[in-house]
Amino acid sequence: MRVRRLTDQEEQKLQQVVRRGSTSSMRYRRAMMLLASAGQHRVPVIARLVQADEDPVREATSG
């Protein structure tokens, strides 16, 4: 399962969250998940990237 294609504006906003970090670790991790999913990475790869179980990754990237 993957997210829809991101608009340039959406992608830039998510990249800002990742680059600058965030006061919320959940916001940071979700931004990482969405960017990775939009980049065509599969759930197991994204889960390893953000050091999470696969179920929360599926939930975050399902829309």
C-alpha positions in Angstrom: 0.0 0.0 0.0 1.3 3.4 -0.9 0.2 7.0 -0.5 -1.0 9.0 -3.5 1.5 11.0 -5.4 2.5 14.1 -3.4 2.2 17.6 -4.9 5.4 19.6 -5.0 4.1 21.8 -2.1 3.2 18.8 0.0 6.6 17.2 -0.6 8.4 20.4 0.3 6.4 20.8 3.5 7.3 17.2 4.6 10.9 17.7 3.7 11.0 20.8 5.9 9.7 18.8 8.8 12.3 16.2 8.3 15.2 18.6 7.7 14.4 20.9 10.6 13.3 18.2 12.9 10.2 18.7 14.9 9.3 19.2 18.5 7.0 16.2 18.0 8.8 13.0 17.3 5.5 11.6 15.9 5.2 14.4 13.4 8.8 13.7 12.3 8.3 10.0 12.0 5.0 10.4 10.1 6.7 12.8 7.6 9.4 10.3 7.1 6.8 7.5 6.5 4.9 9.6 4.0 8.0 10.7 2.0 9.3 7.1 1.9 5.9 5.7 0.8 5.5 8.4 -1.9 9.0 7.4 -3.0 7.7 3.9 -3.7 9.3 2.2 -0.7 7.3 -0.8 0.7 6.1 -1.0 4.3 8.9 -3.3 5.6 11.6 -0.9 4.4 9.8 2.1 5.8 9.3 0.3 9.2 13.1 -0.3 9.4 13.8 3.3 8.4 11.7 4.7 11.2 12.3 1.9 13.6 8.7 1.0 14.0 6.5 -2.1 13.6 4.8 -2.6 10.2 1.2 -2.1 11.4 1.7 1.6 12.5 3.4 2.3 9.2 0.5 0.8 7.3 -1.9 2.9 9.3 0.1 6.1 8.7 0.5 5.5 5.0 -3.0 4.3 4.2 -4.5 7.7 3.9 
